[in-house]
Amino acid sequence: MEYDTLSNGLRLPKVGFGTYKTEGGEGTRVVTQALEAGYRLLDTASFYGNEEAVGEGICQSGIPREELLLTSKAWRTEMGYENILAAFERSCRRLGVEYLDLYLLHWPRVPWSDPDWKRHNAESWRALEELYRAGRVRAIGVSNFLPEHLDALLETAELCPMVNQIEYHPGWNQPQVLDWCRAHGTLVEAWSPMGRRRVLEHPLVVELAEKYGLSPAQLCIRFALENGVQPLPKSSSPERMRENLDVFRVSLTAEDVCRLNAMEPAGWSGLDPRRMGME
């Protein structure tokens, strides 16, 4: 496994495992099988409702906690200084751990739905900074923050987000967000790196997958890696789990990366950080 290094020196595997929509006993099975396949970075969130299942999967795997990197996220309704501190403790309790490796604000508060959005984001970030300095979390970041949200956050933040997890895949590569993060030393993580499987039949994706001897899913993961983005694929199939890790044997040419970067919009989830509410 190859690694990315965050601005604070923490090393993360270049490919992580997403757990959205894997709950209960099925979620525990999926997590256990992902760990057996070789994943060591697991991504969950309070909103996913599966932190207990993820924790049980880790327990059943028998892999020592220190060999794993575990991410969770605070939901919009958990924003605010005191609320974030309480949400963090709930997540740790459900996961059965004493600390997290990465803790993120899941979505920004935004002007469309919250007139006091800057203060709420700032207070939430201050709580993350406190957790980080106390050693309860090894790195802190955000998710779905656009440059205007990030610039506003830095007006009061003492630490720049170390990670920004966004929707990222061929057909939705968010270059402005990527440019901001590169300029500030923030690692971009990709949720939905296959465009919810909607881009796997796109002619260009199919063409290039055949060219490189990859599956379309592997090509999407490789696309993220070529752009310095950490993909978080998810799957319930052990075979596809292993396949999604087998992406380091080839590299894409600069020309083909440019072709993928220039794809027309495709596979977008429809979730717009500027328009998300407070529910």
N, C-alpha and C positions, 0 to 999 in steps of 0.2 A: 504494500500500500504506500502511495505517495502522500505527502502532507502539505498543507498550507500553514503559514505562520502568521498569527495575528499580530497587531501592533504592539501588544504587551508580551510577545514571545510565546504564547500558548500555541501548540501545534495541533491542528485538526486534520483528520484524514480527508483527502481531496474529494471523496465521495461518501456521503452520509446516507442514512435510511430514514425516510419519512413515514410517519405512523398515522396520518389522518385517515379517519373512517375505518380504523381497526380497533374494535372494542371487545370487551369481555373475554371469554375463553378463546375466541378466534384471534383477538388481538395479542393475547399471551403467546399463542402458537406462532403467530407471524413474527413476533419479536424474537422468540427463541430460535426460529429457523433463520432469521436474518443474521443473528449473532453466529450461528453455526456456519453460515455462508461466508462469514468474514467481516461483516460490518462491525465497526467499533464506535461509530457516532450515531446516536439515536435522537430523532427530533420529535418532540411532542408539544402539547400546549394544554392549558386548563380547558380551553374551549373544546378540545377534541373529546373530552370526557373519557379518556383512556389511560390516564396516568397510572391508575392502579394496575391495569392490564400490562402496561409497559414495565412497571416495577416488578410484577410477578414474573414476566418473561425474563428479566434480568436475573432474578433470584433463581429461577429454574435452570438457567444456562450454566450456572456455576462459575461464570467468569468473574474474577475479582473486580470490585468497583473501580479500583484505580486504573484498570486497563480499558475502561469505557469512558466515552465523552457523552454527556447527557445534556440535552437542551430542552427547556420548557419556556412557555411564553405567557404573559399576563394579558387577559382579554380587556376590551375597551371598558367594560363595566367595573373592572378592577383598578382603573387608573386613579391616581392620587397618591400622595406620599404614604399615608398610613395604610391605605387599601393595598398598595403594592407590597408592602412589608408583610401584611397578613396573607396575601395571595401567594407569595413566595413560600411561606411556611406551609400553607395548604398543599402546594405542589410537592414540596419535599416529603411531607407526610404521606401523601398518596403514592408517591414513587418509592417510599421506603428508603430514602437517602438523607444524609446529613448536609450535603452540599450539591450544587449544580455546577456543571462546567460552563454552561452558557445560559443566560437568562435574558429574554427579549421582551420589549413592549410590542404586542402583537399587531396593533393598528394605531395610527396616530389619531388623536382628537383633531378635528378640522373645523374651519370657520363655518362651513355649511350647516353644521348641526350643533356647534358649541361655541358661543361667543367668547368664552374664556379658554379657548383651546390651547393657547400658548402656555398659560399658567399650569393647566392640567398636565400637559406633556412635560413641562419643566419639573413639576413636583414629582411626577412619576419617575423621571430620569434621576432626580436627586436620590430617591429611594434605592434605585439600582446602584448608583455610585456608592452609597453607604454599604449595601450588601457586598459589593466588590471589595471595598476597603476592609471590611470585617472578615474577609476570607470565606464568606458563605457561597460565593460564586466566583469562578475563575476568570470569566470574561462576561461583558455585558454588551448589549446591542439593541437593535430595533428591527421591526419587520414592516414592510409596506410603507416606509417613509420615503417621500419624494424630496427633491432638493429644497423646496420651500419649507417643508416640515423640519428638515435637518438643519437648515440655516437658522431657523427660529430657535431650535433646541440649543444650538451652540451659543446663542446670546447669553445664556446663563450656565451652561454645562461646564464642569471642570474637566471632564473626560469626553473625548469624541467617541461615538459608538464604534465598537470594534468589529461589528457585523451588521449588515442590513440584509434581511431575508426578503426577497421579492419574487413575484411571478416572473419567470425568465425561461424562454425557450425559443427555438426558431419561429419567427413570425411575431414574437413579442419580446424584444431584447432590451427595451428601456435604456437607450444609450445615454440619456441625460443623467439618469440615476447612476449608471455605471461610471460615467465620467466623474461625477461628484465623489463617489466612493473611492475611486482610484486616487483622486487628488488629495483625499483626506486619510488615506491608509486604512480604509474600512473594507473588510472582506465582504463581497456579495455572495450570498447563498441563494440558490434557485429552488423555490417551491414550484411544483408542476413543471419539471424540466422537459417533459414530453407533451406539454400543452394539453394535459388531461387526455392524452392519447389521440387528440384531434389532429395533430400534425404528422402522425406516423404514416399516413397515406398521401401526404403532399408529394407531388411529382419530384421536386428537388430533393427532398429528404430521402425518398426511395432511390433516386438516381445515385446520390452520393453514398448511401448505405451499401449499395451493390458495388460501387467503385472500390470501397475500402474493405469489403468483406465483413461488414458490420450489419447488425439488425438496425432498423430505423430507430428503435429506442436507444441502442448503443450510440448511434450517430448523434442523437440529441444530447446525450450525456457528454460525448466527446466535444461537441460544439461548446457547451458551457465551459469545459475544462480549457479549451483553446483560448477562451476569452478571459481566463483567470477567475472564473465563477465556480463556486462549489455546489454541485448538484445534489439534491436530496430526493432521489427516486424512491417510489414505494411500489411494492408488489406483494401479493399473497402467494405467489408461486416460487418455491425454492429454486427451480431452474432459472426463472427470470431474475431472481435475486442474484444468483451467481453470474448470470450473463451481464447484468448491469454493473458489476464490478470489473468485468473483463474488458476494460476500455483503455488500458495503458500500453497495448502492444502496437498501436498505430497512432500517427499524428495526421491531422488534416493540413493540406497546403494552405498558405495564406490566401490564395485565390478562392479556394472553396469556402474558407471561413468568411471571406467578404461576400460571397454569393449568399450564404446563409444569413449573414447580418443584414443583407439587403432584401430579404424576403418580404413580400407584402404581408400585412397583418393577417395572422392565422392563429387559431387555437386559443385566443384570449378568453379568460374565464368570465369577463364582464365585471369583475370586482375592481372598482376605481377608488383608490385611497382618498381622492378629493370629495367623493360623494358618499362615503360610508357613514352611517349614522352611529348613535350611541347605544343601540339596543344590545 
